[in-house]
Amino acid sequence: MQFDQRYTTKTIPKLPPAPECLLCELPIREAGGRRIVGTSSIGIRLSTCFYSGQRGSCFYFSSQLNPSSNLYLQYWSDSQPMSQELLLRARYAFLADTHPWFCHVCANRSCRTCGAAMWHPMASEVLNAMHEVAHVPIFPIHPGCVSEACVHYRPPR
């Protein structure tokens, strides 16, 4: 996609997931869990807003995808600013019509008992099967682990 037109928040394209995690480059079948695109401490998305700098402990970075468009790659992280290599990988993923994502380990959304992925990574934005970003709310219970050996295991529904 060239991203060469003007967008609104409702017309931002819904893209299928990239083949692997943006940080560790593991495919979802090896990483397990869900494709996470945003948490309070790390995230990546397309936006019509430019934002850059530091707010609290998070570093924010925006990069325009095309000079004739108002669409920006927006990235945030609480650990470090975006490196040039990471920026290029994310940019290439979006320009190849895919949405970059993070695995449960890179997004810090693992089971606290066994370290495996959770079925519902609470307080996260996940990329669902319809290529939409959906919010997973915070539940007052453990959200269920994918590991059958874990005490918190719950079969998928």
N, C-alpha and C positions, 0 to 999 in steps of 0.2 A: 504494500500500500504506500502511496506517495504522501499521504497526509497533506495535501495541497489545497485544502479548502478551509473555511471558517467553521468552527464547531461550537456547540453549546454543551452544557453538562449532560443533556439528554441525547445528543447526537454523537457522543464519543463512541467510536467503534468498539464492539464486543469481539475480542480476539480469542482464539483457542490458546491453550497453554503451550509454552515453549517445551521442548523435549526433555530438558533437565533443569535442576535447581540452578539459580543464577550464581550462587556462591560456591557450592561444593561440586556442581556439575553431575550429580547423581540423578538418574531417571526416577520417576515416581514409583515404579515397581520395585526398585532397590531401596529407595529411601523409606517408602511406606507412608501411610497417613494421607493427608490432604495437601493440595497445592495452596500454600499461604502467600498472599500478596501484601498483607499489611498487619502489623501489630502496633502497639504503642512505641516499640523500640526499633522496629525495622519495617520498611515497606517500599513498594514501587508501584506506580500507576501512571496512567495518562490523565492529564488535567488541562483545563483551559486557563489555569492560574500559574503565574511564575512566582516561585518562592525560593529563596536561598538564604542561608545563614544558619544561626544556631539559636534554638529556643530551649532553654533549660539544658538538659544533657543531650538533646538530639541535634544532629547536624542535618540540615535540609539542603537539597540541591535540585535545581530545575535546569532542563536543557530543551530548547526548542527543536522539534523534530524536523521542521521544514520552515524556511523563512517566509513562505507565503501562507502559512497556517498559524493558528493561535493555539496549537496543541503542544503541550510540554510533557516530557518525561520527568516525573517527579519522584525523587528518592529521598528516604530519610533513614538515619541510623543513629543509635546512641553510642556506638563504639568508635566509629571513625568516619571521616568524610569519604565520599565515593572516590575510588581510584580511577585513573584514566582507563585502565583495562576493564574494570567493572562497568564503567560508563559506556564503553564501546560495545561490550557484550549485551548490555541492556538495550542500547540503541539498535543494534543489529537484530535483536530479537523482535522488537517492535516493528522495525522496517520490513522484517520477514513475515509480518502478519501473525505474530505470536505474542502472548503476554508472558513476560518473565515471572518467576515465582520462587519461593523459598521452601525448602523441606522443613520438617518439624524440628530438626536439630539446629539448622541455621537460624530459624525463627524463634528458637528457645521455647518450643511448645511440645515438650516431651513429657511422658508420664514420670512423675516424681518418684515412683516406686521402682520401676524397672528401666526407664530411659527409652522405651519404645514410643511409637507415635500414638496419638490419641485420636479416637473417631471424631470427636468434636473439639478442636483446639480453641478453647474459650478465649474471648476478647480478641478475636482475629478476623481478618477479612480473607475469605477463601475463594478460589476460582472454581465455580461449580461446573457441572456437565453441560449447561446451556451457555457457557462462556460468559457468565455474569459473575460479578463480584458480590458475594453474599456475606453478611455479618454473622458470626457465631457469638451469641451472647454469653454472659457469665451465668453459670448455673450454680445452685448451692450444693451440688453433689459432684463427685468425680465424673468427668465426661465419658469415661470408658476407654480402655487401652486395647490396642490391636494384638498384643501378645497373649497367646493362650496360657502361657506360664504365669502371667501376672494375676494378682489377687483382684485387680480392677478390670480384668478382661470382660468385655461384653461383645457378643457376636454382632456383626453388621445387620442393620435393618433394611 
